[in-house]
Amino acid sequence: MGILARTRTYLAGNLEYSSETTNWRKQVQWELGKLDIRCFNPMEENFIGDINEDDAYRNKMIKCRESGDWEYVRTFMKRVVQKDLRLIDIVDFIIFKFEFDKPTYGT
């Protein structure tokens, strides 16, 4: 195996305002998996009992903000930030796809 075998990476990038959130991450996971590199994807469960930042999550956040349910947004986003920071702590490097024409607040 190569020099990066058995390393870990976090796949960061736009989620909420991006129409392309899953495919690039799946492609990177597939390619790096062949090199024995472990990918942490925020759209998948990374820890036991973890929250998923999938399409259902994105839609829920939009509805909560539109309805003014700021307590739910705050509580949920606190868990997201905790998870993201923990993942950043345990990985060896980060792959970040930045879409310049889309807002990204968390990343």
Secondary structure, 3 states (H helix, E strand, C coil): CCCCCCCEEEEEECCCCCCCCCHHHHHHHHHHHCCCCEEECCCCCCCCCCCCCCHHHHHHHHHHHHHCCHHHHHHHHHHHHHHHHHHHHHCCEEEEECCCCCCCCCC
